[in-house]
Amino acid sequence: MKENYRAKVRERRQAEKKAFDHKALWQNRHFKNDSQLLIKPLEFLASRPLYKTALKLLGKIEGKKILGCGSGEMSVLLAEYGALVTGYDISQEQTKLAEQRALVNSVADKCTFVSSSLEDSSLAKDEFDLVFGAFILHHVSCLEEVSQNVARCLKVGGKAVFIETVASNPLLMFARRYLAGRFGISRFGTDTESPLTIKQIKLFARAFCDYRIVYANFVFFHFISTYLLHDRKNLKWISTALLAIDKWIYEHLGRLRKYTYWWILEFTKG
Ligand SMILES: C[S@@+](CC[C@H](N)C(=O)[O-])C[C@H]1O[C@@H](n2cnc3c(N)ncnc32)[C@H](O)[C@@H]1O
């Protein structure tokens, strides 16, 4: 049984690696020039409320050692704010993209990128002041191992902040399962990813002394615009109206906020 589970985990990791290697190579082919890799912090954050809130949760950045992941957008931004960043990602091609991004943004001396899964990473104990990840946890195959690794490498009092896709909204989960990829509705993401449940979040939190969930915005009707209207320019007025509904719900119906698709999770090491 245990061997079966391990084989499944290995298989899932390989599938993730392959999917993101492929995505990074595709992006690389479509980049017209290096300027597309430029990260201008204020512009970047202005169009991404989740990242802006996550950054606030991280607190002071300058001079901090931060563990990051992915293709380096946020790692580069953190380095631009004066952090020393180490990024881990299972995909070698995402790692290369992150290195290229750091070079283009003149922060290569502040960034180190390693191609390794977060489960296998040999992160040293108490090495980092902070950890940041965006849309990573719902892709990893063994959350328990990742939570232990992340908690171990954080200094006492350090925070790990993750922006994550969650399974709190049954309607979105239904659409994901039965509608995406059919009836002309686009399907994004990998076959192996799976939105986090509250049970998984609590399990992840066991390695920390405290955790909290922050809802930075409400994302629901927005998906109609992306998946059904394919963000068509001639239907932009509908997309704008749908976004306005999401905003109204966030501001006026606080009890519905937890049904948003993206949560920010903050874990503190004691
Ligand atoms: C949806 S993407 C998030 C991208 C990220 N926000 C960025 O800055 O590019 C998920 C990322 O998780 C990485 N990943 C998936 N499983 C992983 C694992 N077990 N360990 C480390 N990285 C992993 C993928 O290679 C991919 O880069």
The ligand as an SDF file (V2000), in Angstrom:
LIG
                    3D

 27 29  0  0  0  0  0  0  0  0999 V2000
    0.4080   27.4800  -11.0940 C   0  0  0  0  0  0  0  0  0  0  0  0
    2.1470   27.5110  -11.0680 S   0  0  0  0  0  0  0  0  0  0  0  0
    2.4510   28.8610  -10.0230 C   0  0  0  0  0  0  0  0  0  0  0  0
    3.2940   29.8340  -10.7060 C   0  0  0  0  0  0  0  0  0  0  0  0
    3.8710   30.9030   -9.8350 C   0  0  0  0  0  0  0  0  0  0  0  0
    2.8940   31.7200   -9.2390 N   0  0  0  0  0  0  0  0  0  0  0  0
    4.8660   31.7360  -10.6120 C   0  0  0  0  0  0  0  0  0  0  0  0
    5.3610   32.6930  -10.1150 O   0  0  0  0  0  0  0  0  0  0  0  0
    5.1880   31.3640  -11.7190 O   0  0  0  0  0  0  0  0  0  0  0  0
    2.5860   26.1560  -10.0440 C   0  0  0  0  0  0  0  0  0  0  0  0
    4.0780   25.9940   -9.8940 C   0  0  0  0  0  0  0  0  0  0  0  0
    4.3160   24.9780   -8.9230 O   0  0  0  0  0  0  0  0  0  0  0  0
    5.4190   24.2000   -9.3510 C   0  0  0  0  0  0  0  0  0  0  0  0
    5.3440   22.9120   -8.6290 N   0  0  0  0  0  0  0  0  0  0  0  0
    4.4230   21.9410   -8.7700 C   0  0  0  0  0  0  0  0  0  0  0  0
    4.6610   20.9280   -7.9070 N   0  0  0  0  0  0  0  0  0  0  0  0
    5.7600   21.2950   -7.1930 C   0  0  0  0  0  0  0  0  0  0  0  0
    6.5000   20.6770   -6.1520 C   0  0  0  0  0  0  0  0  0  0  0  0
    6.1570   19.4840   -5.6560 N   0  0  0  0  0  0  0  0  0  0  0  0
    7.5830   21.3300   -5.6570 N   0  0  0  0  0  0  0  0  0  0  0  0
    7.9420   22.5440   -6.1600 C   0  0  0  0  0  0  0  0  0  0  0  0
    7.2750   23.1650   -7.1450 N   0  0  0  0  0  0  0  0  0  0  0  0
    6.2010   22.5690   -7.6480 C   0  0  0  0  0  0  0  0  0  0  0  0
    5.2370   24.1310  -10.8510 C   0  0  0  0  0  0  0  0  0  0  0  0
    6.3990   23.7700  -11.5450 O   0  0  0  0  0  0  0  0  0  0  0  0
    4.7750   25.5610  -11.1580 C   0  0  0  0  0  0  0  0  0  0  0  0
    5.8620   26.4170  -11.4140 O   0  0  0  0  0  0  0  0  0  0  0  0
  1  2  1  0
  2  3  1  0
  2 10  1  0
  3  4  1  0
  4  5  1  0
  5  6  1  0
  5  7  1  0
  7  8  2  0
  7  9  1  0
 10 11  1  0
 11 12  1  0
 11 26  1  0
 12 13  1  0
 13 14  1  0
 13 24  1  0
 14 15  1  0
 14 23  1  0
 15 16  2  0
 16 17  1  0
 17 18  1  0
 17 23  2  0
 18 19  1  0
 18 20  2  0
 20 21  1  0
 21 22  2  0
 22 23  1  0
 24 25  1  0
 24 26  1  0
 26 27  1  0
M  CHG  2   2   1   9  -1
M  END
$$$$
